[in-house]
Amino acid sequence: MSENPNWRVAHLDDMERRGRDIPVRERMGMHAFGINEVRLPPGAAGPEHDEAELDEEEVYVGLDGSGTVTVAGEPVPFAAGQYLRVDPGSTRQVEAGPDGLRFLAVGAPSGSRRGRPTL
C-alpha cells in the first residue's frame, strides 16, 4: 500500500478478507461512506438485513457473476455491470447464482439524514 496525507492506494490482493467481505473502508481510512467488496460462491447467500437503525442507503455494484437480491420480499435479478440502490428500511438479501457473485456494497447516510434530497 502507498499513501501520503492526501491519498492512499492499495491493491485488492493486499487487503484482509473477513469471510465473504473485504473491508475496503477500513483499509482506505474512509469515513464519509462505507464500502466493502463481497464475494459469494455459487449458491451462497448473505444475511438478510436492513439499514433502518443507521438510516443508510446502500448501492450494490455488480462486478462479476450473477444472482438475485431480494428486496422487501421481491426478487431482483442482479449481475455484473448493474447497480442496485436500496432504501434504509427495506430488507435485502443477496444470493449468488450458479457462477457465484462478486459485488461492491456502498453505504452512506440517507438524504433525509444529511438534510438534502436523495439523488
N, CA, C and O atoms as CSV, one atom per row, in Angstrom:
chain,resi,resn,atom,element,x,y,z
A,1,MET,N,N,0.852,-1.170,0.000
A,1,MET,CA,C,0.000,0.000,0.000
A,1,MET,C,C,0.896,1.230,0.000
A,1,MET,O,O,1.910,1.279,0.697
A,2,SER,N,N,0.504,2.231,-0.799
A,2,SER,CA,C,1.187,3.516,-0.828
A,2,SER,C,C,0.231,4.571,-0.305
A,2,SER,O,O,-0.966,4.534,-0.587
A,3,GLU,N,N,0.763,5.506,0.452
A,3,GLU,CA,C,-0.103,6.561,0.959
A,3,GLU,C,C,0.705,7.802,1.302
A,3,GLU,O,O,1.909,7.735,1.551
A,4,ASN,N,N,0.030,8.910,1.307
A,4,ASN,CA,C,0.544,10.157,1.846
A,4,ASN,C,C,-0.651,10.853,2.473
A,4,ASN,O,O,-1.750,10.301,2.418
A,5,PRO,N,N,-0.507,12.024,3.062
A,5,PRO,CA,C,-1.663,12.637,3.733
A,5,PRO,C,C,-2.855,12.926,2.818
A,5,PRO,O,O,-3.976,13.050,3.311
A,6,ASN,N,N,-2.648,13.037,1.500
A,6,ASN,CA,C,-3.710,13.412,0.575
A,6,ASN,C,C,-4.335,12.255,-0.186
A,6,ASN,O,O,-5.406,12.422,-0.769
A,7,TRP,N,N,-3.701,11.084,-0.199
A,7,TRP,CA,C,-4.246,9.966,-0.958
A,7,TRP,C,C,-3.697,8.647,-0.415
A,7,TRP,O,O,-2.724,8.614,0.338
A,8,ARG,N,N,-4.352,7.571,-0.822
A,8,ARG,CA,C,-3.926,6.227,-0.426
A,8,ARG,C,C,-4.314,5.285,-1.558
A,8,ARG,O,O,-5.397,5.415,-2.129
A,9,VAL,N,N,-3.457,4.356,-1.878
A,9,VAL,CA,C,-3.768,3.341,-2.881
A,9,VAL,C,C,-3.390,1.976,-2.306
A,9,VAL,O,O,-2.351,1.826,-1.662
A,10,ALA,N,N,-4.236,0.999,-2.544
A,10,ALA,CA,C,-3.972,-0.355,-2.069
A,10,ALA,C,C,-4.453,-1.334,-3.130
A,10,ALA,O,O,-5.429,-1.069,-3.833
A,11,HIS,N,N,-3.780,-2.441,-3.239
A,11,HIS,CA,C,-4.180,-3.482,-4.176
A,11,HIS,C,C,-5.104,-4.457,-3.456
A,11,HIS,O,O,-4.903,-4.774,-2.284
A,12,LEU,N,N,-6.102,-4.917,-4.163
A,12,LEU,CA,C,-7.085,-5.841,-3.613
A,12,LEU,C,C,-6.418,-7.066,-2.989
A,12,LEU,O,O,-6.860,-7.537,-1.941
A,13,ASP,N,N,-5.369,-7.585,-3.612
A,13,ASP,CA,C,-4.696,-8.780,-3.101
A,13,ASP,C,C,-4.053,-8.556,-1.736
A,13,ASP,O,O,-3.792,-9.516,-1.012
A,14,ASP,N,N,-3.794,-7.299,-1.379
A,14,ASP,CA,C,-3.173,-6.983,-0.098
A,14,ASP,C,C,-4.179,-6.687,1.011
A,14,ASP,O,O,-3.790,-6.451,2.155
A,15,MET,N,N,-5.473,-6.697,0.679
A,15,MET,CA,C,-6.489,-6.381,1.678
A,15,MET,C,C,-6.917,-7.629,2.430
A,15,MET,O,O,-7.045,-8.710,1.856
A,16,GLU,N,N,-7.134,-7.456,3.721
A,16,GLU,CA,C,-7.604,-8.531,4.580
A,16,GLU,C,C,-8.993,-8.985,4.143
A,16,GLU,O,O,-9.827,-8.169,3.750
A,17,ARG,N,N,-9.229,-10.263,4.213
A,17,ARG,CA,C,-10.556,-10.807,3.914
A,17,ARG,C,C,-11.192,-11.269,5.212
A,17,ARG,O,O,-10.538,-11.867,6.066
A,18,ARG,N,N,-12.465,-10.984,5.343
A,18,ARG,CA,C,-13.227,-11.437,6.514
A,18,ARG,C,C,-14.397,-12.259,5.996
A,18,ARG,O,O,-15.481,-11.734,5.742
A,19,GLY,N,N,-14.161,-13.537,5.847
A,19,GLY,CA,C,-15.196,-14.403,5.273
A,19,GLY,C,C,-15.483,-13.984,3.852
A,19,GLY,O,O,-14.593,-14.021,3.002
A,20,ARG,N,N,-16.729,-13.581,3.577
A,20,ARG,CA,C,-17.136,-13.186,2.231
A,20,ARG,C,C,-16.826,-11.730,1.935
A,20,ARG,O,O,-16.938,-11.302,0.787
A,21,ASP,N,N,-16.428,-10.937,2.970
A,21,ASP,CA,C,-16.222,-9.495,2.823
A,21,ASP,C,C,-14.758,-9.104,2.767
A,21,ASP,O,O,-13.893,-9.764,3.343
A,22,ILE,N,N,-14.506,-8.020,2.062
A,22,ILE,CA,C,-13.199,-7.362,2.068
A,22,ILE,C,C,-13.465,-5.928,2.527
A,22,ILE,O,O,-14.039,-5.145,1.770
A,23,PRO,N,N,-13.059,-5.561,3.763
A,23,PRO,CA,C,-13.405,-4.257,4.328
A,23,PRO,C,C,-12.573,-3.114,3.726
A,23,PRO,O,O,-11.596,-2.657,4.319
A,24,VAL,N,N,-12.980,-2.677,2.558
A,24,VAL,CA,C,-12.261,-1.633,1.824
A,24,VAL,C,C,-12.230,-0.330,2.626
A,24,VAL,O,O,-11.199,0.342,2.675
A,25,ARG,N,N,-13.342,0.025,3.247
A,25,ARG,CA,C,-13.428,1.281,4.010
A,25,ARG,C,C,-12.315,1.376,5.048
A,25,ARG,O,O,-11.631,2.395,5.142
A,26,GLU,N,N,-12.137,0.315,5.824
A,26,GLU,CA,C,-11.106,0.327,6.865
A,26,GLU,C,C,-9.713,0.482,6.263
A,26,GLU,O,O,-8.915,1.300,6.722
A,27,ARG,N,N,-9.435,-0.299,5.247
A,27,ARG,CA,C,-8.089,-0.278,4.646
A,27,ARG,C,C,-7.750,1.081,4.046
A,27,ARG,O,O,-6.603,1.524,4.092
A,28,MET,N,N,-8.772,1.740,3.478
A,28,MET,CA,C,-8.537,3.026,2.831
A,28,MET,C,C,-8.682,4.207,3.794
A,28,MET,O,O,-8.402,5.345,3.420
A,29,GLY,N,N,-9.117,3.945,5.033
A,29,GLY,CA,C,-9.250,5.010,6.020
A,29,GLY,C,C,-10.377,5.982,5.713
A,29,GLY,O,O,-10.248,7.182,5.955
A,30,MET,N,N,-11.489,5.469,5.178
A,30,MET,CA,C,-12.604,6.329,4.763
A,30,MET,C,C,-13.597,6.500,5.895
A,30,MET,O,O,-13.780,5.598,6.712
A,31,HIS,N,N,-14.256,7.691,5.943
A,31,HIS,CA,C,-15.221,7.985,6.988
A,31,HIS,C,C,-16.565,8.474,6.441
A,31,HIS,O,O,-17.568,8.391,7.150
A,32,ALA,N,N,-16.620,8.977,5.216
A,32,ALA,CA,C,-17.842,9.568,4.661
A,32,ALA,C,C,-18.863,8.519,4.237
A,32,ALA,O,O,-20.065,8.782,4.273
A,33,PHE,N,N,-18.407,7.345,3.840
A,33,PHE,CA,C,-19.297,6.274,3.415
A,33,PHE,C,C,-18.590,4.950,3.605
A,33,PHE,O,O,-17.365,4.892,3.709
A,34,GLY,N,N,-19.379,3.885,3.650
A,34,GLY,CA,C,-18.815,2.548,3.776
A,34,GLY,C,C,-18.731,1.879,2.425
A,34,GLY,O,O,-19.556,2.130,1.546
A,35,ILE,N,N,-17.735,1.028,2.258
A,35,ILE,CA,C,-17.603,0.260,1.019
A,35,ILE,C,C,-16.902,-1.057,1.335
A,35,ILE,O,O,-15.852,-1.085,1.976
A,36,ASN,N,N,-17.504,-2.136,0.874
A,36,ASN,CA,C,-16.924,-3.466,1.011
A,36,ASN,C,C,-17.071,-4.196,-0.308
A,36,ASN,O,O,-18.045,-4.003,-1.036
A,37,GLU,N,N,-16.101,-5.032,-0.606
A,37,GLU,CA,C,-16.260,-5.965,-1.713
A,37,GLU,C,C,-16.765,-7.263,-1.103
A,37,GLU,O,O,-16.240,-7.725,-0.091
A,38,VAL,N,N,-17.784,-7.850,-1.719
A,38,VAL,CA,C,-18.371,-9.089,-1.223
A,38,VAL,C,C,-18.211,-10.153,-2.301
A,38,VAL,O,O,-18.501,-9.919,-3.474
A,39,ARG,N,N,-17.748,-11.316,-1.885
A,39,ARG,CA,C,-17.597,-12.456,-2.798
A,39,ARG,C,C,-18.413,-13.618,-2.274
A,39,ARG,O,O,-18.138,-14.158,-1.203
A,40,LEU,N,N,-19.422,-13.997,-3.045
A,40,LEU,CA,C,-20.265,-15.133,-2.669
A,40,LEU,C,C,-20.006,-16.282,-3.640
A,40,LEU,O,O,-20.092,-16.092,-4.853
A,41,PRO,N,N,-19.692,-17.460,-3.130
A,41,PRO,CA,C,-19.523,-18.609,-4.022
A,41,PRO,C,C,-20.876,-19.048,-4.582
A,41,PRO,O,O,-21.918,-18.625,-4.080
A,42,PRO,N,N,-20.871,-19.884,-5.606
A,42,PRO,CA,C,-22.126,-20.325,-6.219
A,42,PRO,C,C,-23.144,-20.810,-5.190
A,42,PRO,O,O,-22.837,-21.644,-4.338
A,43,GLY,N,N,-24.366,-20.270,-5.285
A,43,GLY,CA,C,-25.460,-20.682,-4.420
A,43,GLY,C,C,-25.461,-20.117,-3.009
A,43,GLY,O,O,-26.425,-20.316,-2.269
A,44,ALA,N,N,-24.399,-19.414,-2.619
A,44,ALA,CA,C,-24.323,-18.870,-1.252
A,44,ALA,C,C,-25.184,-17.615,-1.124
A,44,ALA,O,O,-25.434,-16.918,-2.107
A,45,ALA,N,N,-25.631,-17.340,0.099
A,45,ALA,CA,C,-26.446,-16.155,0.365
A,45,ALA,C,C,-25.845,-15.364,1.513
A,45,ALA,O,O,-25.307,-15.934,2.462
A,46,GLY,N,N,-25.944,-14.054,1.415
A,46,GLY,CA,C,-25.561,-13.187,2.510
A,46,GLY,C,C,-26.707,-13.087,3.503
A,46,GLY,O,O,-27.789,-13.616,3.249
A,47,PRO,N,N,-26.490,-12.419,4.628
A,47,PRO,CA,C,-27.555,-12.311,5.629
A,47,PRO,C,C,-28.664,-11.374,5.181
A,47,PRO,O,O,-28.403,-10.365,4.526
A,48,GLU,N,N,-29.904,-11.705,5.533
A,48,GLU,CA,C,-30.995,-10.767,5.294
A,48,GLU,C,C,-30.869,-9.666,6.343
A,48,GLU,O,O,-30.685,-9.947,7.528
A,49,HIS,N,N,-30.968,-8.420,5.905
A,49,HIS,CA,C,-30.818,-7.303,6.834
A,49,HIS,C,C,-31.432,-6.043,6.264
A,49,HIS,O,O,-31.826,-6.009,5.098
A,50,ASP,N,N,-31.513,-5.018,7.075
A,50,ASP,CA,C,-31.846,-3.684,6.596
A,50,ASP,C,C,-30.878,-2.713,7.260
A,50,ASP,O,O,-30.073,-3.111,8.102
A,51,GLU,N,N,-30.953,-1.467,6.888
A,51,GLU,CA,C,-30.078,-0.439,7.447
A,51,GLU,C,C,-30.897,0.644,8.132
A,51,GLU,O,O,-30.453,1.787,8.243
A,52,ALA,N,N,-32.115,0.282,8.601
A,52,ALA,CA,C,-33.019,1.249,9.207
A,52,ALA,C,C,-32.418,1.910,10.440
A,52,ALA,O,O,-32.557,3.119,10.623
A,53,GLU,N,N,-31.761,1.140,11.279
A,53,GLU,CA,C,-31.196,1.694,12.510
A,53,GLU,C,C,-30.152,2.771,12.223
A,53,GLU,O,O,-30.072,3.767,12.942
A,54,LEU,N,N,-29.362,2.574,11.185
A,54,LEU,CA,C,-28.335,3.552,10.807
A,54,LEU,C,C,-28.848,4.593,9.822
A,54,LEU,O,O,-28.167,5.586,9.563
A,55,ASP,N,N,-30.052,4.378,9.264
A,55,ASP,CA,C,-30.624,5.247,8.229
A,55,ASP,C,C,-29.646,5.423,7.071
A,55,ASP,O,O,-29.381,6.540,6.625
A,56,GLU,N,N,-29.114,4.296,6.592
A,56,GLU,CA,C,-28.160,4.335,5.493
A,56,GLU,C,C,-28.731,3.687,4.239
A,56,GLU,O,O,-29.298,2.596,4.282
A,57,GLU,N,N,-28.565,4.386,3.126
A,57,GLU,CA,C,-28.877,3.827,1.815
A,57,GLU,C,C,-27.698,2.950,1.398
A,57,GLU,O,O,-26.560,3.183,1.805
A,58,GLU,N,N,-27.988,1.943,0.584
A,58,GLU,CA,C,-26.913,1.131,0.027
A,58,GLU,C,C,-27.072,1.065,-1.485
A,58,GLU,O,O,-28.182,1.066,-2.018
A,59,VAL,N,N,-25.935,1.006,-2.152
A,59,VAL,CA,C,-25.888,0.742,-3.585
A,59,VAL,C,C,-24.986,-0.467,-3.772
A,59,VAL,O,O,-23.872,-0.522,-3.251
A,60,TYR,N,N,-25.493,-1.434,-4.526
A,60,TYR,CA,C,-24.698,-2.603,-4.881
A,60,TYR,C,C,-24.250,-2.435,-6.328
A,60,TYR,O,O,-25.035,-2.049,-7.195
A,61,VAL,N,N,-22.978,-2.729,-6.575
A,61,VAL,CA,C,-22.396,-2.618,-7.907
A,61,VAL,C,C,-21.895,-4.004,-8.303
A,61,VAL,O,O,-20.951,-4.521,-7.705
A,62,GLY,N,N,-22.526,-4.601,-9.308
A,62,GLY,CA,C,-22.131,-5.938,-9.749
A,62,GLY,C,C,-20.794,-5.914,-10.468
A,62,GLY,O,O,-20.614,-5.158,-11.422
A,63,LEU,N,N,-19.852,-6.740,-10.015
A,63,LEU,CA,C,-18.515,-6.804,-10.622
A,63,LEU,C,C,-18.317,-8.060,-11.454
A,63,LEU,O,O,-17.743,-8.001,-12.542
A,64,ASP,N,N,-18.786,-9.196,-10.953
A,64,ASP,CA,C,-18.571,-10.488,-11.599
A,64,ASP,C,C,-19.716,-11.423,-11.238
A,64,ASP,O,O,-20.209,-11.382,-10.111
A,65,GLY,N,N,-20.140,-12.250,-12.158
A,65,GLY,CA,C,-21.149,-13.246,-11.876
A,65,GLY,C,C,-22.553,-12.680,-11.879
A,65,GLY,O,O,-22.811,-11.612,-12.435
A,66,SER,N,N,-23.459,-13.417,-11.246
A,66,SER,CA,C,-24.860,-13.004,-11.208
A,66,SER,C,C,-25.525,-13.639,-10.001
A,66,SER,O,O,-24.947,-14.491,-9.326
A,67,GLY,N,N,-26.755,-13.205,-9.747
A,67,GLY,CA,C,-27.521,-13.748,-8.643
A,67,GLY,C,C,-28.832,-13.005,-8.515
A,67,GLY,O,O,-29.346,-12.448,-9.485
A,68,THR,N,N,-29.365,-13.003,-7.310
A,68,THR,CA,C,-30.636,-12.350,-7.017
A,68,THR,C,C,-30.492,-11.569,-5.720
A,68,THR,O,O,-29.901,-12.049,-4.752
A,69,VAL,N,N,-31.042,-10.355,-5.714
A,69,VAL,CA,C,-31.147,-9.597,-4.479
A,69,VAL,C,C,-32.636,-9.515,-4.166
A,69,VAL,O,O,-33.410,-8.953,-4.940
A,70,THR,N,N,-33.026,-10.070,-3.041
A,70,THR,CA,C,-34.424,-9.996,-2.637
A,70,THR,C,C,-34.588,-8.750,-1.777
A,70,THR,O,O,-34.036,-8.655,-0.681
A,71,VAL,N,N,-35.363,-7.793,-2.300
A,71,VAL,CA,C,-35.569,-6.507,-1.632
A,71,VAL,C,C,-37.033,-6.432,-1.196
A,71,VAL,O,O,-37.942,-6.479,-2.024
A,72,ALA,N,N,-37.246,-6.313,0.118
A,72,ALA,CA,C,-38.598,-6.242,0.678
A,72,ALA,C,C,-39.478,-7.365,0.117
A,72,ALA,O,O,-40.644,-7.146,-0.212
A,73,GLY,N,N,-38.907,-8.561,0.012
A,73,GLY,CA,C,-39.650,-9.723,-0.459
A,73,GLY,C,C,-39.725,-9.888,-1.958
A,73,GLY,O,O,-40.252,-10.892,-2.436
A,74,GLU,N,N,-39.215,-8.935,-2.712
A,74,GLU,CA,C,-39.273,-9.008,-4.183
A,74,GLU,C,C,-37.918,-9.405,-4.759
A,74,GLU,O,O,-36.944,-8.677,-4.566
A,75,PRO,N,N,-37.821,-10.542,-5.464
A,75,PRO,CA,C,-36.554,-10.936,-6.070
A,75,PRO,C,C,-36.196,-10.035,-7.256
A,75,PRO,O,O,-37.013,-9.800,-8.146
A,76,VAL,N,N,-34.969,-9.544,-7.245
A,76,VAL,CA,C,-34.475,-8.669,-8.308
A,76,VAL,C,C,-33.245,-9.327,-8.919
A,76,VAL,O,O,-32.236,-9.480,-8.231
A,77,PRO,N,N,-33.296,-9.725,-10.196
A,77,PRO,CA,C,-32.102,-10.281,-10.835
A,77,PRO,C,C,-30.967,-9.259,-10.807
A,77,PRO,O,O,-31.190,-8.066,-11.009
A,78,PHE,N,N,-29.745,-9.741,-10.553
A,78,PHE,CA,C,-28.601,-8.835,-10.397
A,78,PHE,C,C,-27.377,-9.489,-11.015
A,78,PHE,O,O,-27.119,-10.673,-10.796
A,79,ALA,N,N,-26.617,-8.708,-11.795
A,79,ALA,CA,C,-25.452,-9.257,-12.489
A,79,ALA,C,C,-24.357,-8.200,-12.634
A,79,ALA,O,O,-24.562,-7.019,-12.352
A,80,ALA,N,N,-23.196,-8.658,-13.079
A,80,ALA,CA,C,-22.072,-7.758,-13.332
A,80,ALA,C,C,-22.521,-6.621,-14.243
A,80,ALA,O,O,-23.235,-6.840,-15.221
A,81,GLY,N,N,-22.098,-5.419,-13.915
A,81,GLY,CA,C,-22.436,-4.246,-14.707
A,81,GLY,C,C,-23.687,-3.523,-14.245
A,81,GLY,O,O,-23.995,-2.441,-14.745
A,82,GLN,N,N,-24.411,-4.100,-13.303
A,82,GLN,CA,C,-25.631,-3.468,-12.811
A,82,GLN,C,C,-25.379,-2.743,-11.487
A,82,GLN,O,O,-24.465,-3.074,-10.732
A,83,TYR,N,N,-26.229,-1.740,-11.237
A,83,TYR,CA,C,-26.258,-1.013,-9.970
A,83,TYR,C,C,-27.651,-1.223,-9.372
A,83,TYR,O,O,-28.646,-1.248,-10.096
A,84,LEU,N,N,-27.713,-1.372,-8.058
A,84,LEU,CA,C,-28.990,-1.523,-7.372
A,84,LEU,C,C,-28.953,-0.679,-6.101
A,84,LEU,O,O,-28.079,-0.874,-5.256
A,85,ARG,N,N,-29.893,0.258,-5.958
A,85,ARG,CA,C,-29.993,1.103,-4.768
A,85,ARG,C,C,-31.126,0.578,-3.902
A,85,ARG,O,O,-32.189,0.220,-4.409
A,86,VAL,N,N,-30.892,0.531,-2.569
A,86,VAL,CA,C,-31.888,0.033,-1.636
A,86,VAL,C,C,-32.071,1.053,-0.515
A,86,VAL,O,O,-31.098,1.536,0.065
A,87,ASP,N,N,-33.346,1.378,-0.214
A,87,ASP,CA,C,-33.674,2.292,0.884
A,87,ASP,C,C,-33.239,1.710,2.224
A,87,ASP,O,O,-33.115,0.492,2.356
A,88,PRO,N,N,-33.006,2.562,3.218
A,88,PRO,CA,C,-32.557,2.079,4.531
A,88,PRO,C,C,-33.487,1.055,5.171
A,88,PRO,O,O,-33.011,0.060,5.717
A,89,GLY,N,N,-34.794,1.271,5.118
A,89,GLY,CA,C,-35.728,0.402,5.827
A,89,GLY,C,C,-36.127,-0.858,5.103
A,89,GLY,O,O,-36.826,-1.692,5.679
A,90,SER,N,N,-35.713,-1.033,3.866
A,90,SER,CA,C,-36.071,-2.231,3.101
A,90,SER,C,C,-35.130,-3.380,3.441
A,90,SER,O,O,-33.911,-3.213,3.462
A,91,THR,N,N,-35.713,-4.555,3.710
A,91,THR,CA,C,-34.856,-5.718,3.920
A,91,THR,C,C,-34.234,-6.098,2.585
A,91,THR,O,O,-34.802,-5.867,1.518
A,92,ARG,N,N,-33.059,-6.683,2.680
A,92,ARG,CA,C,-32.381,-7.152,1.470
A,92,ARG,C,C,-31.553,-8.374,1.804
A,92,ARG,O,O,-31.016,-8.503,2.904
A,93,GLN,N,N,-31.461,-9.275,0.825
A,93,GLN,CA,C,-30.616,-10.454,0.935
A,93,GLN,C,C,-30.088,-10.774,-0.447
A,93,GLN,O,O,-30.844,-10.833,-1.417
A,94,VAL,N,N,-28.786,-10.978,-0.528
A,94,VAL,CA,C,-28.131,-11.264,-1.794
A,94,VAL,C,C,-27.830,-12.754,-1.867
A,94,VAL,O,O,-27.315,-13.343,-0.917
A,95,GLU,N,N,-28.159,-13.357,-3.010
A,95,GLU,CA,C,-27.863,-14.771,-3.233
A,95,GLU,C,C,-27.156,-14.919,-4.571
A,95,GLU,O,O,-27.609,-14.399,-5.590
A,96,ALA,N,N,-26.044,-15.633,-4.551
A,96,ALA,CA,C,-25.274,-15.856,-5.772
A,96,ALA,C,C,-25.925,-16.905,-6.643
A,96,ALA,O,O,-26.543,-17.847,-6.145
A,97,GLY,N,N,-25.782,-16.738,-7.948
A,97,GLY,CA,C,-26.243,-17.724,-8.911
A,97,GLY,C,C,-25.225,-18.841,-9.060
A,97,GLY,O,O,-24.305,-18.954,-8.250
A,98,PRO,N,N,-25.380,-19.674,-10.096
A,98,PRO,CA,C,-24.510,-20.840,-10.276
A,98,PRO,C,C,-23.053,-20.498,-10.582
A,98,PRO,O,O,-22.173,-21.347,-10.437
A,99,ASP,N,N,-22.793,-19.247,-11.008
A,99,ASP,CA,C,-21.413,-18.848,-11.301
A,99,ASP,C,C,-20.823,-17.974,-10.199
A,99,ASP,O,O,-19.748,-17.403,-10.384
A,100,GLY,N,N,-21.501,-17.857,-9.054
A,100,GLY,CA,C,-21.012,-17.013,-7.964
A,100,GLY,C,C,-21.326,-15.551,-8.233
A,100,GLY,O,O,-21.861,-15.208,-9.287
A,101,LEU,N,N,-20.993,-14.691,-7.279
A,101,LEU,CA,C,-21.267,-13.266,-7.417
A,101,LEU,C,C,-20.234,-12.468,-6.638
A,101,LEU,O,O,-19.945,-12.764,-5.478
A,102,ARG,N,N,-19.690,-11.464,-7.286
A,102,ARG,CA,C,-18.758,-10.531,-6.655
A,102,ARG,C,C,-19.313,-9.136,-6.881
A,102,ARG,O,O,-19.605,-8.758,-8.016
A,103,PHE,N,N,-19.462,-8.364,-5.803
A,103,PHE,CA,C,-20.044,-7.029,-5.927
A,103,PHE,C,C,-19.489,-6.097,-4.864
A,103,PHE,O,O,-18.930,-6.535,-3.859
A,104,LEU,N,N,-19.655,-4.810,-5.104
A,104,LEU,CA,C,-19.340,-3.796,-4.103
A,104,LEU,C,C,-20.625,-3.415,-3.390
A,104,LEU,O,O,-21.667,-3.270,-4.030
A,105,ALA,N,N,-20.569,-3.254,-2.086
A,105,ALA,CA,C,-21.666,-2.719,-1.292
A,105,ALA,C,C,-21.202,-1.363,-0.767
A,105,ALA,O,O,-20.240,-1.279,-0.003
A,106,VAL,N,N,-21.891,-0.309,-1.180
A,106,VAL,CA,C,-21.533,1.061,-0.794
A,106,VAL,C,C,-22.703,1.626,0.002
A,106,VAL,O,O,-23.841,1.602,-0.465
A,107,GLY,N,N,-22.427,2.134,1.202
A,107,GLY,CA,C,-23.484,2.672,2.043
A,107,GLY,C,C,-23.129,4.046,2.575
A,107,GLY,O,O,-21.962,4.342,2.832
A,108,ALA,N,N,-24.147,4.886,2.739
A,108,ALA,CA,C,-23.951,6.235,3.273
A,108,ALA,C,C,-25.259,6.705,3.903
A,108,ALA,O,O,-26.324,6.172,3.593
A,109,PRO,N,N,-25.183,7.702,4.786
A,109,PRO,CA,C,-26.408,8.244,5.375
A,109,PRO,C,C,-27.391,8.664,4.283
A,109,PRO,O,O,-26.998,9.211,3.252
A,110,SER,N,N,-28.668,8.400,4.527
A,110,SER,CA,C,-29.676,8.758,3.530
A,110,SER,C,C,-29.764,10.273,3.380
A,110,SER,O,O,-29.277,11.025,4.225
A,111,GLY,N,N,-30.392,10.706,2.291
A,111,GLY,CA,C,-30.561,12.136,2.040
A,111,GLY,C,C,-31.317,12.827,3.149
A,111,GLY,O,O,-31.036,13.985,3.458
A,112,SER,N,N,-32.289,12.131,3.766
A,112,SER,CA,C,-33.048,12.737,4.850
A,112,SER,C,C,-32.173,12.993,6.063
A,112,SER,O,O,-32.369,13.981,6.771
A,113,ARG,N,N,-31.218,12.121,6.310
A,113,ARG,CA,C,-30.321,12.283,7.452
A,113,ARG,C,C,-29.317,13.384,7.196
A,113,ARG,O,O,-28.896,14.068,8.129
A,114,ARG,N,N,-28.931,13.563,5.965
A,114,ARG,CA,C,-27.954,14.587,5.627
A,114,ARG,C,C,-28.590,15.940,5.400
A,114,ARG,O,O,-27.891,16.941,5.243
A,115,GLY,N,N,-29.925,15.977,5.382
A,115,GLY,CA,C,-30.602,17.252,5.216
A,115,GLY,C,C,-30.654,17.747,3.784
A,115,GLY,O,O,-30.890,18.932,3.546
A,116,ARG,N,N,-30.436,16.857,2.827
A,116,ARG,CA,C,-30.539,17.240,1.430
A,116,ARG,C,C,-31.224,16.126,0.651
A,116,ARG,O,O,-31.261,14.981,1.101
A,117,PRO,N,N,-31.759,16.454,-0.501
A,117,PRO,CA,C,-32.510,15.429,-1.248
A,117,PRO,C,C,-31.630,14.278,-1.677
A,117,PRO,O,O,-30.438,14.448,-1.933
A,118,THR,N,N,-32.231,13.105,-1.752
A,118,THR,CA,C,-31.551,11.934,-2.246
A,118,THR,C,C,-31.421,12.025,-3.754
A,118,THR,O,O,-32.363,12.412,-4.446
A,119,LEU,N,N,-30.242,11.664,-4.262
A,119,LEU,CA,C,-30.035,11.679,-5.708
A,119,LEU,C,C,-30.632,10.468,-6.346
A,119,LEU,O,O,-30.553,10.311,-7.564
